[in-house]
Amino acid sequence: MKDTALTTTHEALGAKMVPFAGFNMPVQYKGVNIEHETVRKAVGVFDVSHMGEFLIEGKHALDLIQKVSSNDASKLTVGKAQYSCMPNETGGIVDDLIIYRVKEDTYLLVVNASNIEKDWDWITSKNNVGATMRNLSDDYSLLAIQGPKAVEAMQSLSSHDLKSIKFYNFIIGDFAGIEHVIISATGYTGSGGFEIYCKNSEVKQIWDKVFEAGSGYGIKPIGLAARDTLRLEMGYCLYGNDIDDTTSPIEAGLGWITKFSKKFTNSEALENEKHRGPENKLVAFELDERGIPRKDYDIVDDYGNKIGRVTSGTMSPSLGKGIGLGYVPVMFSDVSTKINIQIRKKAIPATVVKLPFYKG
């Protein structure tokens, strides 16, 4: 089990620690609902240093990225980030990721913790263009400072105007007394804020100064459990649940990051799937009665026939009702369609809804 550079800090704060993607991670501190509400209304800080970071450099860096990723990375200018995925050769997804253009010929790829080795091997296997690759995952830390008060609370820590950094843009500048920190207006919560990339040796200083600066704004440390409820309220896919090696970006609703203006891994088959339409689609649903949908629960029709499965589900802290994502045949995918979630021996009625669940 790997520790992050802040593991002892989380333990001292009384965090409940659990194994996650090979790391010893804080799942919660004071409770999921309290932490969830903190991010929706004030500002919270996640240690997500388990995420992987790859640096792709050289004059052929873009060629490699274009080959392995579904989105069009040629649209990136320096200082911009892009959400994308890496399709495999059999119709599924190797991983989803964020691509940052750091310099003209330098890109940072941020991948899921559970897939670091898999992703590295996959990209390496496609690198016949001579791009330089460096795996920085063990050397860098990542803090997500999220919530509507994040900009105001953190402004005193940087000489840069934080509110001027647009969504999915970033700067490299001073933060909390450290130079050359990546300050990225990205996140996984839907409540605004930043993600801060720094060296492991710098993260404790940044963590301490972040909490000092945020003390008048109700800042709290936030665990992975609330990260999951926050992302699910936005309908953001979680790798291993809603997308995996067997789900295509088209059926997962990721057509918007799948650009057929270029060739990439399995692009021809995915383009054909887009034209003919997928057989199944990932839908969002809300329960019409009390209950909590969970991953792998069956989705059934009115006659009790299994038509799909839940990929993510929870009791939404913001909405006070059961919400989830799941795959169903296309005929059940329209908004307002009635489906049922099999919770133990009872089929609970649910309604297909438009994302996001949480409107802010």
MILO-841813 format. One record per residue (C-alpha): residue number from 1; residue in one letter; chain; x, y, z. Coordinates in nm, 2 decimals, always signed. Example, Ala and Ser with C-alpha at 12.3 -4.5 7.8 and 13.67 -1.06 7.14 Angstrom:
% residues 2
k->1	r->a	c->A	east->+1.23	north->-0.45	up->+0.78
k->2	r->s	c->A	east->+1.37	north->-0.11	up->+0.71
END
This chain:
% residues 360
k->1	r->m	c->A	east->+0.00	north->+0.00	up->+0.00
k->2	r->k	c->A	east->+0.14	north->+0.34	up->-0.10
k->3	r->d	c->A	east->+0.11	north->+0.65	up->+0.11
k->4	r->t	c->A	east->+0.08	north->+1.00	up->-0.02
k->5	r->a	c->A	east->+0.30	north->+1.28	up->+0.12
k->6	r->l	c->A	east->+0.01	north->+1.38	up->+0.34
k->7	r->t	c->A	east->-0.09	north->+1.04	up->+0.49
k->8	r->t	c->A	east->+0.03	north->+1.13	up->+0.84
k->9	r->t	c->A	east->-0.15	north->+1.47	up->+0.81
k->10	r->h	c->A	east->-0.48	north->+1.29	up->+0.74
k->11	r->e	c->A	east->-0.42	north->+1.05	up->+1.02
k->12	r->a	c->A	east->-0.35	north->+1.33	up->+1.26
k->13	r->l	c->A	east->-0.68	north->+1.49	up->+1.15
k->14	r->g	c->A	east->-0.87	north->+1.18	up->+1.25
k->15	r->a	c->A	east->-0.95	north->+1.07	up->+0.89
k->16	r->k	c->A	east->-1.08	north->+0.72	up->+0.83
k->17	r->m	c->A	east->-0.82	north->+0.57	up->+0.60
k->18	r->v	c->A	east->-0.90	north->+0.30	up->+0.35
k->19	r->p	c->A	east->-0.71	north->+0.12	up->+0.07
k->20	r->f	c->A	east->-0.80	north->+0.28	up->-0.27
k->21	r->a	c->A	east->-0.63	north->+0.21	up->-0.60
k->22	r->g	c->A	east->-0.32	north->+0.08	up->-0.41
k->23	r->f	c->A	east->-0.30	north->+0.38	up->-0.19
k->24	r->n	c->A	east->-0.38	north->+0.45	up->+0.18
k->25	r->m	c->A	east->-0.64	north->+0.73	up->+0.13
k->26	r->p	c->A	east->-0.88	north->+0.93	up->+0.35
k->27	r->v	c->A	east->-1.24	north->+0.83	up->+0.28
k->28	r->q	c->A	east->-1.39	north->+1.07	up->+0.53
k->29	r->y	c->A	east->-1.31	north->+1.30	up->+0.83
k->30	r->k	c->A	east->-1.63	north->+1.43	up->+0.99
k->31	r->g	c->A	east->-1.89	north->+1.25	up->+0.77
k->32	r->v	c->A	east->-1.99	north->+1.24	up->+0.40
k->33	r->n	c->A	east->-2.29	north->+1.47	up->+0.42
k->34	r->i	c->A	east->-2.10	north->+1.74	up->+0.61
k->35	r->e	c->A	east->-1.81	north->+1.73	up->+0.38
k->36	r->h	c->A	east->-2.03	north->+1.72	up->+0.07
k->37	r->e	c->A	east->-2.22	north->+2.03	up->+0.19
k->38	r->t	c->A	east->-1.89	north->+2.21	up->+0.27
k->39	r->v	c->A	east->-1.79	north->+2.18	up->-0.10
k->40	r->r	c->A	east->-2.13	north->+2.28	up->-0.23
k->41	r->k	c->A	east->-2.15	north->+2.59	up->+0.00
k->42	r->a	c->A	east->-1.80	north->+2.69	up->+0.10
k->43	r->v	c->A	east->-1.46	north->+2.54	up->+0.02
k->44	r->g	c->A	east->-1.31	north->+2.19	up->+0.08
k->45	r->v	c->A	east->-0.97	north->+2.04	up->+0.01
k->46	r->f	c->A	east->-0.91	north->+1.69	up->-0.13
k->47	r->d	c->A	east->-0.57	north->+1.51	up->-0.13
k->48	r->v	c->A	east->-0.59	north->+1.33	up->-0.47
k->49	r->s	c->A	east->-0.21	north->+1.27	up->-0.50
k->50	r->h	c->A	east->-0.28	north->+0.91	up->-0.59
k->51	r->m	c->A	east->-0.36	north->+1.03	up->-0.95
k->52	r->g	c->A	east->-0.10	north->+0.96	up->-1.22
k->53	r->e	c->A	east->+0.10	north->+1.22	up->-1.41
k->54	r->f	c->A	east->+0.28	north->+1.15	up->-1.74
k->55	r->l	c->A	east->+0.49	north->+1.41	up->-1.93
k->56	r->i	c->A	east->+0.49	north->+1.37	up->-2.31
k->57	r->e	c->A	east->+0.76	north->+1.58	up->-2.48
k->58	r->g	c->A	east->+0.93	north->+1.65	up->-2.81
k->59	r->k	c->A	east->+0.83	north->+1.74	up->-3.16
k->60	r->h	c->A	east->+0.62	north->+1.43	up->-3.20
k->61	r->a	c->A	east->+0.44	north->+1.46	up->-2.86
k->62	r->l	c->A	east->+0.12	north->+1.58	up->-3.02
k->63	r->d	c->A	east->+0.13	north->+1.29	up->-3.28
k->64	r->l	c->A	east->+0.14	north->+1.04	up->-3.00
k->65	r->i	c->A	east->-0.14	north->+1.21	up->-2.80
k->66	r->q	c->A	east->-0.36	north->+1.23	up->-3.11
k->67	r->k	c->A	east->-0.31	north->+0.87	up->-3.18
k->68	r->v	c->A	east->-0.41	north->+0.74	up->-2.83
k->69	r->s	c->A	east->-0.68	north->+1.00	up->-2.73
k->70	r->s	c->A	east->-1.03	north->+1.05	up->-2.86
k->71	r->n	c->A	east->-1.05	north->+1.42	up->-2.83
k->72	r->d	c->A	east->-0.87	north->+1.66	up->-3.07
k->73	r->a	c->A	east->-0.56	north->+1.77	up->-2.88
k->74	r->s	c->A	east->-0.45	north->+1.99	up->-3.17
k->75	r->k	c->A	east->-0.71	north->+2.24	up->-3.04
k->76	r->l	c->A	east->-0.51	north->+2.29	up->-2.72
k->77	r->t	c->A	east->-0.30	north->+2.60	up->-2.68
k->78	r->v	c->A	east->-0.05	north->+2.65	up->-2.40
k->79	r->g	c->A	east->-0.24	north->+2.71	up->-2.08
k->80	r->k	c->A	east->-0.54	north->+2.50	up->-2.18
k->81	r->a	c->A	east->-0.66	north->+2.16	up->-2.06
k->82	r->q	c->A	east->-0.89	north->+1.91	up->-2.22
k->83	r->y	c->A	east->-1.09	north->+1.61	up->-2.10
k->84	r->s	c->A	east->-1.05	north->+1.30	up->-2.32
k->85	r->c	c->A	east->-1.04	north->+0.93	up->-2.31
k->86	r->m	c->A	east->-0.81	north->+0.66	up->-2.46
k->87	r->p	c->A	east->-1.01	north->+0.40	up->-2.66
k->88	r->n	c->A	east->-0.88	north->+0.04	up->-2.68
k->89	r->e	c->A	east->-0.89	north->-0.17	up->-2.99
k->90	r->t	c->A	east->-1.21	north->-0.36	up->-2.90
k->91	r->g	c->A	east->-1.46	north->-0.08	up->-2.85
k->92	r->g	c->A	east->-1.39	north->+0.00	up->-2.49
k->93	r->i	c->A	east->-1.20	north->+0.26	up->-2.29
k->94	r->v	c->A	east->-0.84	north->+0.22	up->-2.15
k->95	r->d	c->A	east->-0.90	north->+0.52	up->-1.93
k->96	r->d	c->A	east->-1.03	north->+0.88	up->-1.92
k->97	r->l	c->A	east->-0.78	north->+1.16	up->-1.85
k->98	r->i	c->A	east->-0.71	north->+1.53	up->-1.87
k->99	r->i	c->A	east->-0.45	north->+1.66	up->-2.11
k->100	r->y	c->A	east->-0.26	north->+1.98	up->-2.03
k->101	r->r	c->A	east->-0.05	north->+2.17	up->-2.29
k->102	r->v	c->A	east->+0.23	north->+2.30	up->-2.07
k->103	r->k	c->A	east->+0.46	north->+2.43	up->-2.35
k->104	r->e	c->A	east->+0.46	north->+2.42	up->-2.73
k->105	r->d	c->A	east->+0.59	north->+2.06	up->-2.74
k->106	r->t	c->A	east->+0.52	north->+1.95	up->-2.38
k->107	r->y	c->A	east->+0.20	north->+1.79	up->-2.25
k->108	r->l	c->A	east->+0.09	north->+1.66	up->-1.91
k->109	r->l	c->A	east->-0.15	north->+1.37	up->-1.90
k->110	r->v	c->A	east->-0.33	north->+1.31	up->-1.57
k->111	r->v	c->A	east->-0.47	north->+0.96	up->-1.54
k->112	r->n	c->A	east->-0.66	north->+0.75	up->-1.28
k->113	r->a	c->A	east->-0.46	north->+0.61	up->-1.00
k->114	r->s	c->A	east->-0.58	north->+0.25	up->-1.05
k->115	r->n	c->A	east->-0.47	north->+0.27	up->-1.42
k->116	r->i	c->A	east->-0.12	north->+0.42	up->-1.39
k->117	r->e	c->A	east->+0.07	north->+0.11	up->-1.49
k->118	r->k	c->A	east->-0.19	north->+0.00	up->-1.75
k->119	r->d	c->A	east->-0.20	north->+0.35	up->-1.91
k->120	r->w	c->A	east->+0.18	north->+0.39	up->-1.92
k->121	r->d	c->A	east->+0.22	north->+0.05	up->-2.09
k->122	r->w	c->A	east->-0.06	north->+0.13	up->-2.34
k->123	r->i	c->A	east->+0.08	north->+0.47	up->-2.44
k->124	r->t	c->A	east->+0.43	north->+0.33	up->-2.46
k->125	r->s	c->A	east->+0.31	north->+0.05	up->-2.69
k->126	r->k	c->A	east->+0.17	north->+0.32	up->-2.93
k->127	r->n	c->A	east->+0.48	north->+0.54	up->-2.92
k->128	r->n	c->A	east->+0.65	north->+0.45	up->-3.25
k->129	r->v	c->A	east->+0.69	north->+0.83	up->-3.33
k->130	r->g	c->A	east->+0.98	north->+0.89	up->-3.09
k->131	r->a	c->A	east->+0.80	north->+1.11	up->-2.83
k->132	r->t	c->A	east->+0.98	north->+1.14	up->-2.50
k->133	r->m	c->A	east->+0.78	north->+1.00	up->-2.21
k->134	r->r	c->A	east->+0.83	north->+1.05	up->-1.83
k->135	r->n	c->A	east->+0.62	north->+0.90	up->-1.56
k->136	r->l	c->A	east->+0.61	north->+1.16	up->-1.28
k->137	r->s	c->A	east->+0.34	north->+0.99	up->-1.07
k->138	r->d	c->A	east->+0.55	north->+0.91	up->-0.77
k->139	r->d	c->A	east->+0.71	north->+1.25	up->-0.75
k->140	r->y	c->A	east->+0.40	north->+1.48	up->-0.77
k->141	r->s	c->A	east->+0.11	north->+1.56	up->-0.54
k->142	r->l	c->A	east->-0.23	north->+1.70	up->-0.63
k->143	r->l	c->A	east->-0.47	north->+1.90	up->-0.41
k->144	r->a	c->A	east->-0.82	north->+1.98	up->-0.53
k->145	r->i	c->A	east->-0.95	north->+2.30	up->-0.36
k->146	r->q	c->A	east->-1.32	north->+2.30	up->-0.45
k->147	r->g	c->A	east->-1.62	north->+2.51	up->-0.38
k->148	r->p	c->A	east->-1.79	north->+2.85	up->-0.45
k->149	r->k	c->A	east->-1.56	north->+3.03	up->-0.20
k->150	r->a	c->A	east->-1.23	north->+2.87	up->-0.33
k->151	r->v	c->A	east->-1.12	north->+3.17	up->-0.55
k->152	r->e	c->A	east->-1.18	north->+3.42	up->-0.27
k->153	r->a	c->A	east->-1.03	north->+3.21	up->+0.00
k->154	r->m	c->A	east->-0.71	north->+3.13	up->-0.20
k->155	r->q	c->A	east->-0.64	north->+3.46	up->-0.36
k->156	r->s	c->A	east->-0.40	north->+3.58	up->-0.08
k->157	r->l	c->A	east->-0.18	north->+3.28	up->-0.16
k->158	r->s	c->A	east->-0.09	north->+3.39	up->-0.52
k->159	r->s	c->A	east->+0.02	north->+3.70	up->-0.70
k->160	r->h	c->A	east->-0.19	north->+3.59	up->-1.00
k->161	r->d	c->A	east->-0.56	north->+3.69	up->-1.04
k->162	r->l	c->A	east->-0.72	north->+3.35	up->-0.97
k->163	r->k	c->A	east->-1.07	north->+3.45	up->-1.08
k->164	r->s	c->A	east->-0.93	north->+3.53	up->-1.43
k->165	r->i	c->A	east->-0.83	north->+3.16	up->-1.49
k->166	r->k	c->A	east->-1.12	north->+3.03	up->-1.70
k->167	r->f	c->A	east->-1.27	north->+2.68	up->-1.67
k->168	r->y	c->A	east->-1.03	north->+2.42	up->-1.81
k->169	r->n	c->A	east->-0.74	north->+2.67	up->-1.83
k->170	r->f	c->A	east->-0.44	north->+2.68	up->-1.60
k->171	r->i	c->A	east->-0.13	north->+2.88	up->-1.52
k->172	r->i	c->A	east->+0.21	north->+2.79	up->-1.38
k->173	r->g	c->A	east->+0.29	north->+3.04	up->-1.11
k->174	r->d	c->A	east->+0.34	north->+3.11	up->-0.74
k->175	r->f	c->A	east->+0.11	north->+2.96	up->-0.48
k->176	r->a	c->A	east->+0.14	north->+2.94	up->-0.10
k->177	r->g	c->A	east->+0.51	north->+3.05	up->-0.12
k->178	r->i	c->A	east->+0.61	north->+2.79	up->-0.38
k->179	r->e	c->A	east->+0.71	north->+2.89	up->-0.73
k->180	r->h	c->A	east->+0.61	north->+2.70	up->-1.05
k->181	r->v	c->A	east->+0.29	north->+2.54	up->-0.92
k->182	r->i	c->A	east->+0.03	north->+2.43	up->-1.17
k->183	r->i	c->A	east->-0.30	north->+2.61	up->-1.08
k->184	r->s	c->A	east->-0.57	north->+2.46	up->-1.28
k->185	r->a	c->A	east->-0.94	north->+2.56	up->-1.30
k->186	r->t	c->A	east->-1.05	north->+2.20	up->-1.31
k->187	r->g	c->A	east->-1.22	north->+1.96	up->-1.07
k->188	r->y	c->A	east->-1.46	north->+1.68	up->-1.02
k->189	r->t	c->A	east->-1.73	north->+1.84	up->-0.81
k->190	r->g	c->A	east->-1.92	north->+2.09	up->-1.02
k->191	r->s	c->A	east->-1.88	north->+2.36	up->-0.76
k->192	r->g	c->A	east->-1.58	north->+2.54	up->-0.90
k->193	r->g	c->A	east->-1.23	north->+2.58	up->-0.76
k->194	r->f	c->A	east->-0.88	north->+2.46	up->-0.85
k->195	r->e	c->A	east->-0.65	north->+2.17	up->-0.87
k->196	r->i	c->A	east->-0.29	north->+2.23	up->-0.76
k->197	r->y	c->A	east->+0.00	north->+2.02	up->-0.89
k->198	r->c	c->A	east->+0.32	north->+2.04	up->-0.69
k->199	r->k	c->A	east->+0.62	north->+1.83	up->-0.59
k->200	r->n	c->A	east->+0.58	north->+1.59	up->-0.29
k->201	r->s	c->A	east->+0.83	north->+1.79	up->-0.10
k->202	r->e	c->A	east->+0.62	north->+2.11	up->-0.14
k->203	r->v	c->A	east->+0.27	north->+1.98	up->-0.06
k->204	r->k	c->A	east->+0.27	north->+2.00	up->+0.32
k->205	r->q	c->A	east->+0.36	north->+2.37	up->+0.31
k->206	r->i	c->A	east->+0.08	north->+2.43	up->+0.05
k->207	r->w	c->A	east->-0.17	north->+2.22	up->+0.26
k->208	r->d	c->A	east->-0.09	north->+2.42	up->+0.58
k->209	r->k	c->A	east->-0.11	north->+2.76	up->+0.40
k->210	r->v	c->A	east->-0.43	north->+2.67	up->+0.22
k->211	r->f	c->A	east->-0.60	north->+2.59	up->+0.55
k->212	r->e	c->A	east->-0.46	north->+2.91	up->+0.71
k->213	r->a	c->A	east->-0.59	north->+3.12	up->+0.42
k->214	r->g	c->A	east->-0.93	north->+2.94	up->+0.42
k->215	r->s	c->A	east->-0.99	north->+2.96	up->+0.80
k->216	r->g	c->A	east->-1.24	north->+3.24	up->+0.76
k->217	r->y	c->A	east->-1.43	north->+3.06	up->+0.48
k->218	r->g	c->A	east->-1.53	north->+2.74	up->+0.66
k->219	r->i	c->A	east->-1.26	north->+2.54	up->+0.49
k->220	r->k	c->A	east->-1.25	north->+2.16	up->+0.57
k->221	r->p	c->A	east->-1.05	north->+1.86	up->+0.45
k->222	r->i	c->A	east->-1.27	north->+1.63	up->+0.23
k->223	r->g	c->A	east->-1.25	north->+1.26	up->+0.18
k->224	r->l	c->A	east->-1.30	north->+1.03	up->-0.12
k->225	r->a	c->A	east->-1.66	north->+0.94	up->-0.02
k->226	r->a	c->A	east->-1.78	north->+1.30	up->-0.06
k->227	r->r	c->A	east->-1.58	north->+1.32	up->-0.38
k->228	r->d	c->A	east->-1.79	north->+1.04	up->-0.51
k->229	r->t	c->A	east->-2.13	north->+1.18	up->-0.41
k->230	r->l	c->A	east->-2.02	north->+1.52	up->-0.56
k->231	r->r	c->A	east->-1.91	north->+1.38	up->-0.89
k->232	r->l	c->A	east->-2.22	north->+1.16	up->-0.92
k->233	r->e	c->A	east->-2.46	north->+1.46	up->-0.86
k->234	r->m	c->A	east->-2.29	north->+1.61	up->-1.17
k->235	r->g	c->A	east->-2.31	north->+1.29	up->-1.37
k->236	r->y	c->A	east->-1.94	north->+1.27	up->-1.42
k->237	r->c	c->A	east->-1.82	north->+0.92	up->-1.52
k->238	r->l	c->A	east->-1.60	north->+0.72	up->-1.28
k->239	r->y	c->A	east->-1.36	north->+0.47	up->-1.44
k->240	r->g	c->A	east->-1.42	north->+0.12	up->-1.32
k->241	r->n	c->A	east->-1.79	north->+0.20	up->-1.26
k->242	r->d	c->A	east->-1.95	north->+0.39	up->-1.55
k->243	r->i	c->A	east->-1.68	north->+0.34	up->-1.81
k->244	r->d	c->A	east->-1.43	north->+0.06	up->-1.85
k->245	r->d	c->A	east->-1.25	north->-0.17	up->-2.10
k->246	r->t	c->A	east->-1.59	north->-0.29	up->-2.22
k->247	r->t	c->A	east->-1.79	north->+0.03	up->-2.26
k->248	r->s	c->A	east->-1.76	north->+0.25	up->-2.56
k->249	r->p	c->A	east->-1.74	north->+0.63	up->-2.54
k->250	r->i	c->A	east->-2.04	north->+0.65	up->-2.77
k->251	r->e	c->A	east->-2.27	north->+0.45	up->-2.54
k->252	r->a	c->A	east->-2.12	north->+0.62	up->-2.23
k->253	r->g	c->A	east->-2.24	north->+0.96	up->-2.36
k->254	r->l	c->A	east->-1.88	north->+1.07	up->-2.43
k->255	r->g	c->A	east->-1.94	north->+1.15	up->-2.80
k->256	r->w	c->A	east->-1.86	north->+1.51	up->-2.72
k->257	r->i	c->A	east->-1.49	north->+1.41	up->-2.65
k->258	r->t	c->A	east->-1.48	north->+1.17	up->-2.95
k->259	r->k	c->A	east->-1.37	north->+1.37	up->-3.25
k->260	r->f	c->A	east->-1.36	north->+1.20	up->-3.59
k->261	r->s	c->A	east->-1.17	north->+1.48	up->-3.75
k->262	r->k	c->A	east->-0.86	north->+1.27	up->-3.70
k->263	r->k	c->A	east->-0.75	north->+0.91	up->-3.68
k->264	r->f	c->A	east->-0.70	north->+0.75	up->-3.34
k->265	r->t	c->A	east->-0.71	north->+0.40	up->-3.19
k->266	r->n	c->A	east->-1.03	north->+0.22	up->-3.31
k->267	r->s	c->A	east->-1.17	north->+0.54	up->-3.45
k->268	r->e	c->A	east->-1.32	north->+0.38	up->-3.76
k->269	r->a	c->A	east->-1.53	north->+0.13	up->-3.55
k->270	r->l	c->A	east->-1.64	north->+0.40	up->-3.31
k->271	r->e	c->A	east->-1.74	north->+0.63	up->-3.60
k->272	r->n	c->A	east->-1.95	north->+0.34	up->-3.74
k->273	r->e	c->A	east->-2.11	north->+0.29	up->-3.40
k->274	r->k	c->A	east->-2.19	north->+0.66	up->-3.38
k->275	r->h	c->A	east->-2.36	north->+0.65	up->-3.72
k->276	r->r	c->A	east->-2.57	north->+0.34	up->-3.66
k->277	r->g	c->A	east->-2.64	north->+0.43	up->-3.30
k->278	r->p	c->A	east->-2.53	north->+0.22	up->-2.99
k->279	r->e	c->A	east->-2.75	north->-0.06	up->-2.86
k->280	r->n	c->A	east->-2.72	north->+0.05	up->-2.50
k->281	r->k	c->A	east->-2.68	north->+0.39	up->-2.34
k->282	r->l	c->A	east->-2.56	north->+0.52	up->-2.01
k->283	r->v	c->A	east->-2.86	north->+0.71	up->-1.85
k->284	r->a	c->A	east->-2.91	north->+0.91	up->-1.53
k->285	r->f	c->A	east->-3.21	north->+0.82	up->-1.31
k->286	r->e	c->A	east->-3.38	north->+0.94	up->-0.99
k->287	r->l	c->A	east->-3.57	north->+0.70	up->-0.77
k->288	r->d	c->A	east->-3.95	north->+0.79	up->-0.74
k->289	r->e	c->A	east->-3.96	north->+0.63	up->-0.39
k->290	r->r	c->A	east->-3.73	north->+0.59	up->-0.10
k->291	r->g	c->A	east->-3.43	north->+0.37	up->-0.15
k->292	r->i	c->A	east->-3.06	north->+0.38	up->-0.24
k->293	r->p	c->A	east->-2.94	north->+0.24	up->-0.57
k->294	r->r	c->A	east->-2.59	north->+0.08	up->-0.57
k->295	r->k	c->A	east->-2.34	north->-0.04	up->-0.82
k->296	r->d	c->A	east->-2.44	north->-0.36	up->-1.00
k->297	r->y	c->A	east->-2.80	north->-0.36	up->-0.89
k->298	r->d	c->A	east->-3.03	north->-0.48	up->-1.17
k->299	r->i	c->A	east->-3.24	north->-0.24	up->-1.37
k->300	r->v	c->A	east->-3.57	north->-0.41	up->-1.46
k->301	r->d	c->A	east->-3.88	north->-0.34	up->-1.67
k->302	r->d	c->A	east->-4.23	north->-0.33	up->-1.54
k->303	r->y	c->A	east->-4.25	north->-0.71	up->-1.58
k->304	r->g	c->A	east->-3.94	north->-0.78	up->-1.37
k->305	r->n	c->A	east->-3.72	north->-0.86	up->-1.67
k->306	r->k	c->A	east->-3.36	north->-0.74	up->-1.63
k->307	r->i	c->A	east->-3.28	north->-0.47	up->-1.89
k->308	r->g	c->A	east->-2.96	north->-0.32	up->-1.75
k->309	r->r	c->A	east->-2.74	north->-0.26	up->-1.45
k->310	r->v	c->A	east->-2.66	north->+0.03	up->-1.22
k->311	r->t	c->A	east->-2.30	north->+0.15	up->-1.26
k->312	r->s	c->A	east->-2.30	north->+0.42	up->-0.99
k->313	r->g	c->A	east->-2.56	north->+0.51	up->-0.72
k->314	r->t	c->A	east->-2.61	north->+0.69	up->-0.40
k->315	r->m	c->A	east->-2.84	north->+0.89	up->-0.18
k->316	r->s	c->A	east->-2.78	north->+1.24	up->-0.31
k->317	r->p	c->A	east->-2.70	north->+1.48	up->-0.01
k->318	r->s	c->A	east->-2.81	north->+1.78	up->-0.22
k->319	r->l	c->A	east->-3.14	north->+1.64	up->-0.35
k->320	r->g	c->A	east->-3.23	north->+1.41	up->-0.06
k->321	r->k	c->A	east->-3.32	north->+1.12	up->-0.30
k->322	r->g	c->A	east->-3.17	north->+0.82	up->-0.46
k->323	r->i	c->A	east->-2.98	north->+0.89	up->-0.78
k->324	r->g	c->A	east->-2.77	north->+0.68	up->-1.02
k->325	r->l	c->A	east->-2.62	north->+0.60	up->-1.35
k->326	r->g	c->A	east->-2.67	north->+0.28	up->-1.55
k->327	r->y	c->A	east->-2.67	north->+0.12	up->-1.89
k->328	r->v	c->A	east->-3.01	north->+0.03	up->-2.05
k->329	r->p	c->A	east->-3.12	north->-0.05	up->-2.41
k->330	r->v	c->A	east->-3.17	north->+0.27	up->-2.62
k->331	r->m	c->A	east->-3.55	north->+0.22	up->-2.62
k->332	r->f	c->A	east->-3.54	north->+0.29	up->-2.24
k->333	r->s	c->A	east->-3.30	north->+0.59	up->-2.26
k->334	r->d	c->A	east->-3.52	north->+0.89	up->-2.33
k->335	r->v	c->A	east->-3.56	north->+1.15	up->-2.05
k->336	r->s	c->A	east->-3.88	north->+1.08	up->-1.85
k->337	r->t	c->A	east->-3.88	north->+0.71	up->-1.93
k->338	r->k	c->A	east->-3.99	north->+0.49	up->-1.64
k->339	r->i	c->A	east->-3.76	north->+0.21	up->-1.53
k->340	r->n	c->A	east->-3.72	north->+0.01	up->-1.20
k->341	r->i	c->A	east->-3.42	north->-0.06	up->-0.98
k->342	r->q	c->A	east->-3.41	north->-0.39	up->-0.81
k->343	r->i	c->A	east->-3.32	north->-0.32	up->-0.45
k->344	r->r	c->A	east->-3.32	north->-0.66	up->-0.27
k->345	r->k	c->A	east->-3.66	north->-0.81	up->-0.32
k->346	r->k	c->A	east->-3.84	north->-0.49	up->-0.43
k->347	r->a	c->A	east->-3.84	north->-0.32	up->-0.77
k->348	r->i	c->A	east->-3.83	north->+0.06	up->-0.69
k->349	r->p	c->A	east->-3.97	north->+0.28	up->-0.97
k->350	r->a	c->A	east->-3.73	north->+0.54	up->-1.12
k->351	r->t	c->A	east->-3.73	north->+0.80	up->-1.39
k->352	r->v	c->A	east->-3.47	north->+0.87	up->-1.65
k->353	r->v	c->A	east->-3.35	north->+1.24	up->-1.61
k->354	r->k	c->A	east->-3.13	north->+1.49	up->-1.78
k->355	r->l	c->A	east->-2.79	north->+1.56	up->-1.63
k->356	r->p	c->A	east->-2.67	north->+1.71	up->-1.41
k->357	r->f	c->A	east->-2.88	north->+1.60	up->-1.11
k->358	r->y	c->A	east->-2.75	north->+1.90	up->-0.91
k->359	r->k	c->A	east->-2.82	north->+2.23	up->-1.08
k->360	r->g	c->A	east->-2.64	north->+2.46	up->-0.83
END
